[in-house]
Amino acid sequence: EELIEADPALRLKAPKREKSLPGVLHQQQVRRLVDDAESASAEGEPLALRNRAMVEMLYATGVRVGELAGMDVDDLDPDRRTLRVLGKGNKERTVPYGLPAALALDDWLRRGRPALATGTSGPALFLGARGGRVDQRQVRSVVKEMLERLGDTAATGPHALRHSAATHLLDGGADLRAVQEILGHSSLATTQIYTHVSVERLRQSYQQAHPRA
């Protein structure tokens, strides 16, 4: 209001935004999650085969739910076990995936997808019950239900699997730059939040195990 000449607020700093650590699953929880999905798909029901493949791919690659829904069959390179992903800003990246995800995908493509595919399915990798491309809402609903069945985690939705994949990669000794590339982060600072998650896990393990913690 120009009542005084000097501005006493010039030297004030804005408070730092509190960074909340993303919810992640323990590796044992992920194992139970994929084991449950595999058991549910044992009888070959097409949607159960799809759900298993989607969960395996979300965890194996750390892709965003929108990236998963947008995948086409020819984005897969089964021989090299890599996936072409079109991420934010139409940036393309190549992401590897492991043998469990490859087996789940193969099962879906052999037994599940042909049973749901229609003339309008196009190249979509994952299909809904009516044969159209699966949408993000369906993926979120499937993963949310699976996580709720675990009964011992507050993690919800597909992003929890992305968080978990990143954290477990770093826990296993993966290079931060490699994790950045896999996740498709434009800035390394975004990826660094997962190092804090890993340190938190380390602290918890220390407090549980060290006699003088």
BELDAJO-V634654 format. One record per residue. N is the residue number from 1. RES is the residue in three letters. SS is DSSP state (a for helix, b for strand, c for the rest). D_CENTER is the distance of its C-alpha to the mean C-alpha in whole Angstrom. Layout:
n:res:ss:d_center
N:RES:SS:D_CENTER
N:RES:SS:D_CENTER
This chain:
n:res:ss:d_center
1:GLU:c:51
2:GLU:c:53
3:LEU:c:55
4:ILE:c:54
5:GLU:c:54
6:ALA:c:51
7:ASP:c:48
8:PRO:c:47
9:ALA:c:43
10:LEU:c:43
11:ARG:c:42
12:LEU:c:39
13:LYS:c:36
14:ALA:c:33
15:PRO:c:31
16:LYS:c:28
17:ARG:c:25
18:GLU:c:23
19:LYS:c:20
20:SER:c:18
21:LEU:c:15
22:PRO:c:12
23:GLY:c:12
24:VAL:c:10
25:LEU:c:11
26:HIS:c:14
27:GLN:a:14
28:GLN:a:16
29:GLN:a:14
30:VAL:a:11
31:ARG:a:15
32:ARG:a:16
33:LEU:a:13
34:VAL:a:13
35:ASP:a:17
36:ASP:a:18
37:ALA:a:16
38:GLU:a:18
39:SER:a:21
40:ALA:a:21
41:SER:c:21
42:ALA:c:24
43:GLU:c:26
44:GLY:c:25
45:GLU:c:24
46:PRO:a:22
47:LEU:a:20
48:ALA:a:19
49:LEU:a:18
50:ARG:a:16
51:ASN:a:14
52:ARG:a:14
53:ALA:a:13
54:MET:a:10
55:VAL:a:8
56:GLU:a:9
57:MET:a:8
58:LEU:a:4
59:TYR:a:5
60:ALA:a:8
61:THR:a:7
62:GLY:c:4
63:VAL:c:5
64:ARG:c:6
65:VAL:a:7
66:GLY:a:11
67:GLU:a:10
68:LEU:a:9
69:ALA:a:12
70:GLY:c:14
71:MET:c:14
72:ASP:b:18
73:VAL:a:19
74:ASP:a:21
75:ASP:a:18
76:LEU:b:17
77:ASP:b:20
78:PRO:c:20
79:ASP:c:23
80:ARG:c:21
81:ARG:c:17
82:THR:b:16
83:LEU:b:14
84:ARG:b:15
85:VAL:b:13
86:LEU:b:15
87:GLY:c:13
88:LYS:a:15
89:GLY:a:19
90:ASN:a:19
91:LYS:c:18
92:GLU:b:17
93:ARG:b:15
94:THR:b:15
95:VAL:b:12
96:PRO:b:13
97:TYR:c:12
98:GLY:c:14
99:LEU:a:17
100:PRO:a:15
101:ALA:a:13
102:ALA:a:16
103:LEU:a:18
104:ALA:a:16
105:LEU:a:16
106:ASP:a:20
107:ASP:a:21
108:TRP:a:19
109:LEU:a:21
110:ARG:a:24
111:ARG:a:24
112:GLY:a:22
113:ARG:a:22
114:PRO:a:26
115:ALA:a:26
116:LEU:a:25
117:ALA:c:25
118:THR:c:28
119:GLY:c:30
120:THR:c:28
121:SER:c:25
122:GLY:c:25
123:PRO:c:22
124:ALA:b:19
125:LEU:c:17
126:PHE:c:16
127:LEU:b:19
128:GLY:c:20
129:ALA:c:23
130:ARG:c:25
131:GLY:c:24
132:GLY:c:22
133:ARG:b:19
134:VAL:c:17
135:ASP:c:16
136:GLN:a:13
137:ARG:a:15
138:GLN:a:15
139:VAL:a:11
140:ARG:a:11
141:SER:a:14
142:VAL:a:13
143:VAL:a:10
144:LYS:a:13
145:GLU:a:15
146:MET:a:14
147:LEU:a:13
148:GLU:a:16
149:ARG:a:18
150:LEU:a:17
151:GLY:c:19
152:ASP:c:19
153:THR:c:16
154:ALA:c:16
155:ALA:c:12
156:THR:c:11
157:GLY:c:9
158:PRO:a:6
159:HIS:a:5
160:ALA:a:6
161:LEU:a:4
162:ARG:a:2
163:HIS:a:6
164:SER:a:7
165:ALA:a:6
166:ALA:a:8
167:THR:a:11
168:HIS:a:11
169:LEU:a:12
170:LEU:a:14
171:ASP:a:16
172:GLY:c:17
173:GLY:c:19
174:ALA:c:16
175:ASP:c:18
176:LEU:a:17
177:ARG:a:17
178:ALA:a:16
179:VAL:a:12
180:GLN:a:13
181:GLU:a:14
182:ILE:a:11
183:LEU:a:9
184:GLY:c:12
185:HIS:c:13
186:SER:c:17
187:SER:c:18
188:LEU:a:18
189:ALA:a:18
190:THR:a:15
191:THR:a:13
192:GLN:c:16
193:ILE:a:15
194:TYR:a:13
195:THR:a:16
196:HIS:a:18
197:VAL:a:15
198:SER:a:16
199:VAL:a:20
200:GLU:a:20
201:ARG:a:19
202:LEU:a:22
203:ARG:a:24
204:GLN:a:23
205:SER:a:24
206:TYR:a:27
207:GLN:a:28
208:GLN:a:28
209:ALA:a:30
210:HIS:c:32
211:PRO:c:36
212:ARG:c:36
213:ALA:c:33
